[in-house]
């Protein structure tokens, strides 16, 4: 036993009689049977859960797990956007937007403000020399506005090719 202890080997008691050996075998067989039943029950539960996750939630929709993934991605984007806002009670964000879309943005904010019983409005800032682009707040006033290139279904694929060679700066022609 000293050699077994030196090598940290596990020592098992040897049955002293045939009756003790039979009793030990019966005990171990029962243990194996219980473990097998528990394992098969877990496998059955696991397969049922997988089936529930891959089941399509609604006709023409995604699986439940894909819906969860999309929900998490959407929530992450919402929180990332909200983290860009400033203020405690009144939240303020600075952004660039095309001047041509100013009215539709105002209408959308008014519509959603009334529906959700909150106050949201657009305060355009035209203090910079960039008159084609509206700004909100003072953070981006002295910066060059980002390039916004309006595309449609036909020009979108070509614009992707043009963008691989570089995006034009503000007020530059779109090749």
C-alpha positions in Angstrom: 0.0 0.0 0.0 2.9 2.4 0.5 3.8 2.2 -3.2 0.1 2.9 -4.1 0.2 5.9 -1.8 3.4 7.2 -3.3 1.9 7.1 -6.8 -1.5 8.4 -5.5 -3.3 5.3 -6.8 -6.8 4.6 -5.6 -7.1 1.5 -3.5 -10.4 -0.4 -3.5 -11.4 -2.9 -0.8 -11.5 -6.5 -2.1 -14.5 -8.5 -1.1 -13.8 -11.0 1.5 -16.4 -13.5 0.4 -18.4 -14.5 -2.6 -21.5 -13.0 -1.0 -19.8 -9.7 -0.5 -18.7 -9.7 -4.1 -22.2 -10.5 -5.4 -23.6 -7.8 -3.2 -21.1 -5.3 -4.5 -21.8 -6.3 -8.2 -25.6 -5.9 -7.6 -25.0 -2.5 -6.0 -22.8 -1.4 -9.0 -25.3 -2.8 -11.5 -28.1 -0.8 -9.9 -25.9 2.3 -10.0 -25.2 1.8 -13.7 -28.9 1.3 -14.4 -29.8 4.5 -12.5 -27.1 6.5 -14.3 -28.2 5.1 -17.7 -31.8 6.1 -17.0 -30.8 9.6 -15.9 -28.6 9.9 -19.1 -31.4 8.8 -21.4 -33.9 11.2 -19.6 -31.4 14.0 -20.1 -30.9 13.2 -23.8 -34.7 13.1 -24.3 -35.1 16.5 -22.6 -32.2 17.9 -24.6 -33.7 16.7 -27.9 -37.1 18.2 -27.0 -35.5 21.5 -26.1 -33.6 21.5 -29.4 -36.8 20.7 -31.3 -38.5 23.6 -29.6 -35.7 26.0 -30.5 -35.5 25.0 -34.1 -39.3 25.1 -34.5 -40.6 27.9 -36.8 -42.4 30.4 -34.7 -44.9 31.6 -37.4 -45.4 30.6 -41.0 -42.7 32.1 -43.2 -40.7 33.2 -40.1 -37.6 32.2 -38.4 -36.9 29.5 -35.8 -37.2 30.4 -32.1 -33.5 30.5 -31.6 -33.0 32.7 -34.6 -35.7 35.0 -33.3 -33.8 35.2 -30.0 -30.6 35.9 -31.8 -32.2 38.7 -33.8 -33.8 40.1 -30.7 -30.5 40.2 -28.9 -28.8 41.8 -31.9 -31.5 44.4 -32.1 -31.3 45.1 -28.4 -27.5 45.5 -28.6 -27.9 48.0 -31.4 -30.5 50.0 -29.4 -28.4 50.1 -26.3 -25.3 51.1 -28.4 -27.3 53.9 -29.9 -28.8 55.0 -26.6 -25.3 55.1 -25.1 -24.4 57.8 -27.7 -27.1 60.1 -26.1 -26.2 62.8 -23.6 -28.2 63.9 -20.6 -29.9 62.4 -17.6 -33.6 63.1 -17.8 -33.7 64.9 -21.2 -31.7 62.9 -23.7 -29.9 64.7 -26.6 -28.1 63.3 -29.6 -26.1 64.9 -32.3 -26.4 63.5 -35.8 -26.1 64.4 -39.5 -29.0 63.9 -41.8 -29.8 64.9 -45.4 -31.6 68.2 -45.6 -34.1 66.8 -48.0 -35.3 64.4 -45.3 -35.7 67.0 -42.5 -39.5 67.2 -42.9 -40.0 63.4 -42.9 -37.9 63.1 -39.8 -39.9 65.8 -38.0 -43.2 64.1 -39.0 -41.9 60.8 -37.8 -40.8 62.2 -34.5 -44.2 64.0 -34.0 -46.1 60.8 -34.9 -44.1 58.6 -32.5 -44.1 61.3 -29.8 -47.9 61.3 -29.8 -48.2 57.6 -29.9 -45.8 56.8 -27.1 -46.7 59.8 -25.0 -43.1 61.2 -24.9 -41.6 64.4 -26.3 -39.2 64.2 -29.2 -38.3 66.9 -31.6 -35.6 67.9 -34.1 -33.5 71.0 -33.5 -31.6 71.7 -36.7 -28.4 73.6 -36.5 -27.2 75.4 -39.6 -24.4 77.4 -38.0 -21.7 75.7 -40.1 -20.8 76.5 -43.7 -22.3 73.1 -44.7 -25.8 74.2 -45.7 -26.9 71.0 -47.5 -26.7 68.9 -44.4 -28.6 69.6 -41.2 -27.0 69.0 -37.8 -28.4 68.6 -34.3 -26.5 70.2 -31.5 -23.1 71.7 -31.5 -20.8 68.6 -31.5 -20.5 68.1 -35.2 -20.8 71.7 -36.4 -17.2 72.3 -37.3 -16.6 68.9 -38.7 -16.9 67.9 -42.3 -20.3 66.1 -42.8 -20.3 62.5 -43.8 -20.8 61.5 -47.4 -24.4 60.5 -48.2 -25.0 59.0 -51.6 -28.7 58.2 -52.4 -29.0 54.9 -54.2 -31.9 52.9 -55.6 -32.3 49.2 -56.4 -30.5 49.7 -59.7 -27.6 51.8 -58.6 -27.0 50.1 -55.3 -24.9 47.3 -56.7 -22.7 49.7 -58.8 -22.3 52.0 -55.7 -20.8 49.0 -53.8 -18.2 48.6 -56.5 -17.4 52.3 -56.6 -17.1 52.3 -52.8 -14.4 49.6 -52.9 -12.1 52.2 -54.6 -13.0 54.9 -52.2 -15.9 57.1 -51.0 -16.0 60.7 -52.2 -15.7 63.5 -49.7 -18.5 65.8 -48.9 -19.5 67.9 -51.9 -17.4 65.8 -54.3 -19.0 64.2 -57.3 -20.0 60.6 -57.1 -18.1 58.7 -59.8 
